[in-house]
Every structure is written in structure tokens, then in C-alpha cells.
Amino acid sequence: MKHTPGPWVGFLDQGHLVAIMPAGRPGNVCQFSVPPTDADAHLIEAAPELLAALKVVVAIADRRTDEFDAARAAIAKAEGR
């Protein structure tokens, strides 16, 4: 499963977030019938960068600890595994 590459940006309509889109490219990542909170919107927009950064950290400094187990599980979840 492949996600829409980042970065993602929010699209506002009358001051309300109504969609998340790829920055500078056509298409939608998701649309909202009820706008998310600002905190949720920021998290959604940052998702591609967060996933990429976590993959780099695990690749460079992977350890057999609970924290790295959680990181690997988060990556697998984001990738639909």
C-alpha cells in the first residue's frame, strides 16, 4: 500500500479545514464533512514527514527496546502491514 507522497497541506473554505491535499500537486488526501480540530489537522498534515523521519531514525539507530518496537509497529501500521 502506498500513501500519497508529502508534503501535505490543508485547504480552507471560509476559515474551516475541508480537505488535506498534496502540496503543489493535484488531488486530495482526504476531505472532511466536519472539520477536525487544529491539533488533529496539524498532525494529519505532518504525517508523511513524521513517517519518513521515523523510518530514518529506526534505520540508523535501531535497538531492541520497547521504544524501537513501538516505532517499528507505528511504521507497520502506517504502511498497512
Jmol script that loads the backbone (N, CA, C; Angstrom):
load data "model"
ATOM      1  N   MET A   1       0.854  -1.168   0.000  1.00  0.00           N
ATOM      2  CA  MET A   1       0.000   0.000   0.000  1.00  0.00           C
ATOM      3  C   MET A   1       0.904   1.235   0.000  1.00  0.00           C
ATOM      4  N   LYS A   2       0.623   2.167  -0.895  1.00  0.00           N
ATOM      5  CA  LYS A   2       1.409   3.398  -0.959  1.00  0.00           C
ATOM      6  C   LYS A   2       0.507   4.568  -0.608  1.00  0.00           C
ATOM      7  N   HIS A   3       1.038   5.454   0.210  1.00  0.00           N
ATOM      8  CA  HIS A   3       0.286   6.665   0.531  1.00  0.00           C
ATOM      9  C   HIS A   3       0.651   7.773  -0.455  1.00  0.00           C
ATOM     10  N   THR A   4      -0.141   8.819  -0.463  1.00  0.00           N
ATOM     11  CA  THR A   4       0.145   9.990  -1.280  1.00  0.00           C
ATOM     12  C   THR A   4       1.390  10.661  -0.721  1.00  0.00           C
ATOM     13  N   PRO A   5       2.419  10.850  -1.537  1.00  0.00           N
ATOM     14  CA  PRO A   5       3.645  11.457  -1.020  1.00  0.00           C
ATOM     15  C   PRO A   5       3.399  12.856  -0.455  1.00  0.00           C
ATOM     16  N   GLY A   6       4.150  13.190   0.587  1.00  0.00           N
ATOM     17  CA  GLY A   6       4.065  14.522   1.180  1.00  0.00           C
ATOM     18  C   GLY A   6       4.934  15.482   0.416  1.00  0.00           C
ATOM     19  N   PRO A   7       4.956  16.727   0.792  1.00  0.00           N
ATOM     20  CA  PRO A   7       4.207  17.248   1.931  1.00  0.00           C
ATOM     21  C   PRO A   7       2.721  17.412   1.607  1.00  0.00           C
ATOM     22  N   TRP A   8       1.934  17.434   2.670  1.00  0.00           N
ATOM     23  CA  TRP A   8       0.502  17.673   2.566  1.00  0.00           C
ATOM     24  C   TRP A   8       0.179  19.034   3.165  1.00  0.00           C
ATOM     25  N   VAL A   9      -0.852  19.676   2.643  1.00  0.00           N
ATOM     26  CA  VAL A   9      -1.296  20.964   3.172  1.00  0.00           C
ATOM     27  C   VAL A   9      -2.812  20.954   3.325  1.00  0.00           C
ATOM     28  N   GLY A  10      -3.280  21.787   4.233  1.00  0.00           N
ATOM     29  CA  GLY A  10      -4.714  21.914   4.445  1.00  0.00           C
ATOM     30  C   GLY A  10      -5.329  22.896   3.473  1.00  0.00           C
ATOM     31  N   PHE A  11      -6.572  22.655   3.086  1.00  0.00           N
ATOM     32  CA  PHE A  11      -7.338  23.566   2.239  1.00  0.00           C
ATOM     33  C   PHE A  11      -8.484  24.113   3.069  1.00  0.00           C
ATOM     34  N   LEU A  12      -8.530  25.424   3.181  1.00  0.00           N
ATOM     35  CA  LEU A  12      -9.560  26.078   3.988  1.00  0.00           C
ATOM     36  C   LEU A  12     -10.677  26.614   3.113  1.00  0.00           C
ATOM     37  N   ASP A  13     -11.894  26.531   3.609  1.00  0.00           N
ATOM     38  CA  ASP A  13     -13.065  27.151   2.985  1.00  0.00           C
ATOM     39  C   ASP A  13     -13.765  27.935   4.071  1.00  0.00           C
ATOM     40  N   GLN A  14     -13.804  29.247   3.937  1.00  0.00           N
ATOM     41  CA  GLN A  14     -14.398  30.143   4.925  1.00  0.00           C
ATOM     42  C   GLN A  14     -13.804  29.912   6.318  1.00  0.00           C
ATOM     43  N   GLY A  15     -12.495  29.709   6.354  1.00  0.00           N
ATOM     44  CA  GLY A  15     -11.788  29.552   7.618  1.00  0.00           C
ATOM     45  C   GLY A  15     -11.858  28.174   8.238  1.00  0.00           C
ATOM     46  N   HIS A  16     -12.487  27.219   7.572  1.00  0.00           N
ATOM     47  CA  HIS A  16     -12.611  25.857   8.102  1.00  0.00           C
ATOM     48  C   HIS A  16     -11.844  24.884   7.214  1.00  0.00           C
ATOM     49  N   LEU A  17     -11.080  23.995   7.830  1.00  0.00           N
ATOM     50  CA  LEU A  17     -10.357  22.978   7.082  1.00  0.00           C
ATOM     51  C   LEU A  17     -11.359  22.007   6.478  1.00  0.00           C
ATOM     52  N   VAL A  18     -11.305  21.848   5.160  1.00  0.00           N
ATOM     53  CA  VAL A  18     -12.239  20.942   4.495  1.00  0.00           C
ATOM     54  C   VAL A  18     -11.548  19.795   3.763  1.00  0.00           C
ATOM     55  N   ALA A  19     -10.226  19.925   3.538  1.00  0.00           N
ATOM     56  CA  ALA A  19      -9.515  18.861   2.835  1.00  0.00           C
ATOM     57  C   ALA A  19      -8.025  18.943   3.133  1.00  0.00           C
ATOM     58  N   ILE A  20      -7.351  17.817   2.994  1.00  0.00           N
ATOM     59  CA  ILE A  20      -5.896  17.740   3.037  1.00  0.00           C
ATOM     60  C   ILE A  20      -5.470  17.331   1.634  1.00  0.00           C
ATOM     61  N   MET A  21      -4.506  18.072   1.072  1.00  0.00           N
ATOM     62  CA  MET A  21      -4.081  17.847  -0.307  1.00  0.00           C
ATOM     63  C   MET A  21      -2.566  17.750  -0.386  1.00  0.00           C
ATOM     64  N   PRO A  22      -2.051  17.111  -1.444  1.00  0.00           N
ATOM     65  CA  PRO A  22      -0.607  17.147  -1.661  1.00  0.00           C
ATOM     66  C   PRO A  22      -0.193  18.579  -2.009  1.00  0.00           C
ATOM     67  N   ALA A  23       0.880  19.055  -1.426  1.00  0.00           N
ATOM     68  CA  ALA A  23       1.332  20.426  -1.679  1.00  0.00           C
ATOM     69  C   ALA A  23       1.818  20.565  -3.115  1.00  0.00           C
ATOM     70  N   GLY A  24       1.256  21.530  -3.837  1.00  0.00           N
ATOM     71  CA  GLY A  24       1.711  21.845  -5.182  1.00  0.00           C
ATOM     72  C   GLY A  24       1.350  20.831  -6.246  1.00  0.00           C
ATOM     73  N   ARG A  25       0.494  19.875  -5.919  1.00  0.00           N
ATOM     74  CA  ARG A  25       0.093  18.858  -6.882  1.00  0.00           C
ATOM     75  C   ARG A  25      -1.415  18.678  -6.806  1.00  0.00           C
ATOM     76  N   PRO A  26      -2.036  18.230  -7.888  1.00  0.00           N
ATOM     77  CA  PRO A  26      -3.486  17.996  -7.836  1.00  0.00           C
ATOM     78  C   PRO A  26      -3.822  16.774  -6.995  1.00  0.00           C
ATOM     79  N   GLY A  27      -5.045  16.727  -6.522  1.00  0.00           N
ATOM     80  CA  GLY A  27      -5.533  15.561  -5.797  1.00  0.00           C
ATOM     81  C   GLY A  27      -5.904  15.867  -4.366  1.00  0.00           C
ATOM     82  N   ASN A  28      -6.580  14.938  -3.750  1.00  0.00           N
ATOM     83  CA  ASN A  28      -6.993  15.014  -2.349  1.00  0.00           C
ATOM     84  C   ASN A  28      -6.408  13.851  -1.588  1.00  0.00           C
ATOM     85  N   VAL A  29      -5.991  14.107  -0.359  1.00  0.00           N
ATOM     86  CA  VAL A  29      -5.625  13.029   0.544  1.00  0.00           C
ATOM     87  C   VAL A  29      -6.874  12.618   1.303  1.00  0.00           C
ATOM     88  N   CYS A  30      -7.612  13.608   1.812  1.00  0.00           N
ATOM     89  CA  CYS A  30      -8.885  13.343   2.488  1.00  0.00           C
ATOM     90  C   CYS A  30      -9.723  14.610   2.520  1.00  0.00           C
ATOM     91  N   GLN A  31     -11.022  14.429   2.671  1.00  0.00           N
ATOM     92  CA  GLN A  31     -11.963  15.527   2.811  1.00  0.00           C
ATOM     93  C   GLN A  31     -12.744  15.325   4.094  1.00  0.00           C
ATOM     94  N   PHE A  32     -13.218  16.440   4.670  1.00  0.00           N
ATOM     95  CA  PHE A  32     -13.921  16.390   5.945  1.00  0.00           C
ATOM     96  C   PHE A  32     -15.314  16.979   5.809  1.00  0.00           C
ATOM     97  N   SER A  33     -16.309  16.263   6.301  1.00  0.00           N
ATOM     98  CA  SER A  33     -17.652  16.848   6.387  1.00  0.00           C
ATOM     99  C   SER A  33     -17.766  17.675   7.660  1.00  0.00           C
ATOM    100  N   VAL A  34     -17.005  17.277   8.683  1.00  0.00           N
ATOM    101  CA  VAL A  34     -16.898  18.042   9.927  1.00  0.00           C
ATOM    102  C   VAL A  34     -15.406  18.355  10.099  1.00  0.00           C
ATOM    103  N   PRO A  35     -15.046  19.639  10.132  1.00  0.00           N
ATOM    104  CA  PRO A  35     -13.629  19.989  10.223  1.00  0.00           C
ATOM    105  C   PRO A  35     -12.977  19.412  11.480  1.00  0.00           C
ATOM    106  N   PRO A  36     -11.751  18.917  11.356  1.00  0.00           N
ATOM    107  CA  PRO A  36     -11.032  18.413  12.529  1.00  0.00           C
ATOM    108  C   PRO A  36     -10.552  19.574  13.389  1.00  0.00           C
ATOM    109  N   THR A  37     -10.140  19.267  14.597  1.00  0.00           N
ATOM    110  CA  THR A  37      -9.547  20.299  15.441  1.00  0.00           C
ATOM    111  C   THR A  37      -8.232  20.746  14.809  1.00  0.00           C
ATOM    112  N   ASP A  38      -7.756  21.914  15.194  1.00  0.00           N
ATOM    113  CA  ASP A  38      -6.473  22.393  14.667  1.00  0.00           C
ATOM    114  C   ASP A  38      -5.358  21.397  14.969  1.00  0.00           C
ATOM    115  N   ALA A  39      -5.345  20.855  16.178  1.00  0.00           N
ATOM    116  CA  ALA A  39      -4.292  19.911  16.558  1.00  0.00           C
ATOM    117  C   ALA A  39      -4.331  18.668  15.670  1.00  0.00           C
ATOM    118  N   ASP A  40      -5.528  18.137  15.403  1.00  0.00           N
ATOM    119  CA  ASP A  40      -5.644  16.965  14.530  1.00  0.00           C
ATOM    120  C   ASP A  40      -5.234  17.309  13.102  1.00  0.00           C
ATOM    121  N   ALA A  41      -5.619  18.488  12.632  1.00  0.00           N
ATOM    122  CA  ALA A  41      -5.257  18.908  11.274  1.00  0.00           C
ATOM    123  C   ALA A  41      -3.744  19.005  11.118  1.00  0.00           C
ATOM    124  N   HIS A  42      -3.056  19.564  12.114  1.00  0.00           N
ATOM    125  CA  HIS A  42      -1.598  19.674  12.044  1.00  0.00           C
ATOM    126  C   HIS A  42      -0.951  18.293  12.029  1.00  0.00           C
ATOM    127  N   LEU A  43      -1.477  17.379  12.831  1.00  0.00           N
ATOM    128  CA  LEU A  43      -0.942  16.015  12.865  1.00  0.00           C
ATOM    129  C   LEU A  43      -1.138  15.321  11.520  1.00  0.00           C
ATOM    130  N   ILE A  44      -2.306  15.458  10.932  1.00  0.00           N
ATOM    131  CA  ILE A  44      -2.584  14.843   9.629  1.00  0.00           C
ATOM    132  C   ILE A  44      -1.647  15.414   8.566  1.00  0.00           C
ATOM    133  N   GLU A  45      -1.489  16.731   8.548  1.00  0.00           N
ATOM    134  CA  GLU A  45      -0.619  17.373   7.566  1.00  0.00           C
ATOM    135  C   GLU A  45       0.833  16.909   7.715  1.00  0.00           C
ATOM    136  N   ALA A  46       1.261  16.652   8.936  1.00  0.00           N
ATOM    137  CA  ALA A  46       2.658  16.262   9.195  1.00  0.00           C
ATOM    138  C   ALA A  46       2.911  14.772   9.003  1.00  0.00           C
ATOM    139  N   ALA A  47       1.875  13.969   8.798  1.00  0.00           N
ATOM    140  CA  ALA A  47       2.024  12.513   8.751  1.00  0.00           C
ATOM    141  C   ALA A  47       3.108  12.013   7.797  1.00  0.00           C
ATOM    142  N   PRO A  48       3.185  12.483   6.552  1.00  0.00           N
ATOM    143  CA  PRO A  48       4.234  11.946   5.667  1.00  0.00           C
ATOM    144  C   PRO A  48       5.646  12.230   6.184  1.00  0.00           C
ATOM    145  N   GLU A  49       5.874  13.440   6.704  1.00  0.00           N
ATOM    146  CA  GLU A  49       7.187  13.786   7.232  1.00  0.00           C
ATOM    147  C   GLU A  49       7.507  12.999   8.498  1.00  0.00           C
ATOM    148  N   LEU A  50       6.508  12.793   9.357  1.00  0.00           N
ATOM    149  CA  LEU A  50       6.720  12.006  10.570  1.00  0.00           C
ATOM    150  C   LEU A  50       7.101  10.567  10.234  1.00  0.00           C
ATOM    151  N   LEU A  51       6.404   9.969   9.279  1.00  0.00           N
ATOM    152  CA  LEU A  51       6.701   8.597   8.880  1.00  0.00           C
ATOM    153  C   LEU A  51       8.111   8.502   8.302  1.00  0.00           C
ATOM    154  N   ALA A  52       8.453   9.420   7.425  1.00  0.00           N
ATOM    155  CA  ALA A  52       9.790   9.395   6.818  1.00  0.00           C
ATOM    156  C   ALA A  52      10.877   9.564   7.875  1.00  0.00           C
ATOM    157  N   ALA A  53      10.690  10.482   8.797  1.00  0.00           N
ATOM    158  CA  ALA A  53      11.691  10.711   9.843  1.00  0.00           C
ATOM    159  C   ALA A  53      11.830   9.488  10.752  1.00  0.00           C
ATOM    160  N   LEU A  54      10.711   8.872  11.115  1.00  0.00           N
ATOM    161  CA  LEU A  54      10.769   7.694  11.977  1.00  0.00           C
ATOM    162  C   LEU A  54      11.488   6.541  11.286  1.00  0.00           C
ATOM    163  N   LYS A  55      11.251   6.372   9.987  1.00  0.00           N
ATOM    164  CA  LYS A  55      11.947   5.323   9.242  1.00  0.00           C
ATOM    165  C   LYS A  55      13.460   5.555   9.262  1.00  0.00           C
ATOM    166  N   VAL A  56      13.887   6.799   9.113  1.00  0.00           N
ATOM    167  CA  VAL A  56      15.319   7.113   9.125  1.00  0.00           C
ATOM    168  C   VAL A  56      15.911   6.820  10.498  1.00  0.00           C
ATOM    169  N   VAL A  57      15.224   7.243  11.555  1.00  0.00           N
ATOM    170  CA  VAL A  57      15.735   7.001  12.913  1.00  0.00           C
ATOM    171  C   VAL A  57      15.889   5.508  13.159  1.00  0.00           C
ATOM    172  N   VAL A  58      14.890   4.722  12.801  1.00  0.00           N
ATOM    173  CA  VAL A  58      14.961   3.278  13.018  1.00  0.00           C
ATOM    174  C   VAL A  58      16.074   2.662  12.172  1.00  0.00           C
ATOM    175  N   ALA A  59      16.224   3.130  10.942  1.00  0.00           N
ATOM    176  CA  ALA A  59      17.266   2.582  10.073  1.00  0.00           C
ATOM    177  C   ALA A  59      18.667   2.886  10.600  1.00  0.00           C
ATOM    178  N   ILE A  60      18.851   4.056  11.181  1.00  0.00           N
ATOM    179  CA  ILE A  60      20.173   4.466  11.647  1.00  0.00           C
ATOM    180  C   ILE A  60      20.502   3.914  13.031  1.00  0.00           C
ATOM    181  N   ALA A  61      19.531   3.897  13.919  1.00  0.00           N
ATOM    182  CA  ALA A  61      19.833   3.614  15.330  1.00  0.00           C
ATOM    183  C   ALA A  61      18.962   2.511  15.918  1.00  0.00           C
ATOM    184  N   ASP A  62      18.538   1.568  15.108  1.00  0.00           N
ATOM    185  CA  ASP A  62      17.624   0.531  15.584  1.00  0.00           C
ATOM    186  C   ASP A  62      18.191  -0.213  16.791  1.00  0.00           C
ATOM    187  N   ARG A  63      17.378  -0.334  17.808  1.00  0.00           N
ATOM    188  CA  ARG A  63      17.734  -1.066  19.026  1.00  0.00           C
ATOM    189  C   ARG A  63      16.596  -2.043  19.340  1.00  0.00           C
ATOM    190  N   ARG A  64      16.884  -3.022  20.121  1.00  0.00           N
ATOM    191  CA  ARG A  64      15.854  -3.958  20.581  1.00  0.00           C
ATOM    192  C   ARG A  64      15.357  -3.480  21.942  1.00  0.00           C
ATOM    193  N   THR A  65      14.542  -2.425  21.885  1.00  0.00           N
ATOM    194  CA  THR A  65      13.941  -1.869  23.098  1.00  0.00           C
ATOM    195  C   THR A  65      12.449  -1.719  22.866  1.00  0.00           C
ATOM    196  N   ASP A  66      11.707  -1.487  23.936  1.00  0.00           N
ATOM    197  CA  ASP A  66      10.264  -1.269  23.804  1.00  0.00           C
ATOM    198  C   ASP A  66       9.966  -0.062  22.922  1.00  0.00           C
ATOM    199  N   GLU A  67      10.799   0.987  23.048  1.00  0.00           N
ATOM    200  CA  GLU A  67      10.569   2.199  22.265  1.00  0.00           C
ATOM    201  C   GLU A  67      10.755   1.939  20.766  1.00  0.00           C
ATOM    202  N   PHE A  68      11.807   1.198  20.410  1.00  0.00           N
ATOM    203  CA  PHE A  68      12.014   0.892  18.999  1.00  0.00           C
ATOM    204  C   PHE A  68      10.999  -0.129  18.501  1.00  0.00           C
ATOM    205  N   ASP A  69      10.552  -1.033  19.367  1.00  0.00           N
ATOM    206  CA  ASP A  69       9.456  -1.937  18.990  1.00  0.00           C
ATOM    207  C   ASP A  69       8.207  -1.122  18.658  1.00  0.00           C
ATOM    208  N   ALA A  70       7.924  -0.103  19.462  1.00  0.00           N
ATOM    209  CA  ALA A  70       6.764   0.769  19.213  1.00  0.00           C
ATOM    210  C   ALA A  70       6.943   1.545  17.907  1.00  0.00           C
ATOM    211  N   ALA A  71       8.157   2.000  17.645  1.00  0.00           N
ATOM    212  CA  ALA A  71       8.429   2.728  16.402  1.00  0.00           C
ATOM    213  C   ALA A  71       8.209   1.822  15.189  1.00  0.00           C
ATOM    214  N   ARG A  72       8.738   0.590  15.250  1.00  0.00           N
ATOM    215  CA  ARG A  72       8.541  -0.348  14.144  1.00  0.00           C
ATOM    216  C   ARG A  72       7.057  -0.683  13.965  1.00  0.00           C
ATOM    217  N   ALA A  73       6.318  -0.812  15.053  1.00  0.00           N
ATOM    218  CA  ALA A  73       4.877  -1.084  14.966  1.00  0.00           C
ATOM    219  C   ALA A  73       4.130   0.091  14.345  1.00  0.00           C
ATOM    220  N   ALA A  74       4.531   1.313  14.693  1.00  0.00           N
ATOM    221  CA  ALA A  74       3.889   2.502  14.120  1.00  0.00           C
ATOM    222  C   ALA A  74       4.144   2.585  12.615  1.00  0.00           C
ATOM    223  N   ILE A  75       5.358   2.279  12.197  1.00  0.00           N
ATOM    224  CA  ILE A  75       5.680   2.275  10.770  1.00  0.00           C
ATOM    225  C   ILE A  75       4.846   1.224  10.050  1.00  0.00           C
ATOM    226  N   ALA A  76       4.771   0.025  10.613  1.00  0.00           N
ATOM    227  CA  ALA A  76       3.973  -1.045  10.000  1.00  0.00           C
ATOM    228  C   ALA A  76       2.501  -0.641   9.898  1.00  0.00           C
ATOM    229  N   LYS A  77       1.976  -0.017  10.936  1.00  0.00           N
ATOM    230  CA  LYS A  77       0.579   0.426  10.911  1.00  0.00           C
ATOM    231  C   LYS A  77       0.361   1.463   9.826  1.00  0.00           C
ATOM    232  N   ALA A  78       1.281   2.427   9.724  1.00  0.00           N
ATOM    233  CA  ALA A  78       1.155   3.477   8.707  1.00  0.00           C
ATOM    234  C   ALA A  78       1.235   2.900   7.299  1.00  0.00           C
ATOM    235  N   GLU A  79       1.973   1.799   7.153  1.00  0.00           N
ATOM    236  CA  GLU A  79       2.133   1.168   5.838  1.00  0.00           C
ATOM    237  C   GLU A  79       1.086   0.087   5.572  1.00  0.00           C
ATOM    238  N   GLY A  80       0.153  -0.094   6.501  1.00  0.00           N
ATOM    239  CA  GLY A  80      -0.911  -1.059   6.304  1.00  0.00           C
ATOM    240  C   GLY A  80      -0.485  -2.509   6.452  1.00  0.00           C
ATOM    241  N   ARG A  81       0.582  -2.725   7.263  1.00  0.00           N
ATOM    242  CA  ARG A  81       1.059  -4.101   7.473  1.00  0.00           C
ATOM    243  C   ARG A  81       0.609  -4.603   8.819  1.00  0.00           C
TER     244      ARG A  81
END
end "model"
wireframe off; spacefill off
backbone 0.3
color backbone group
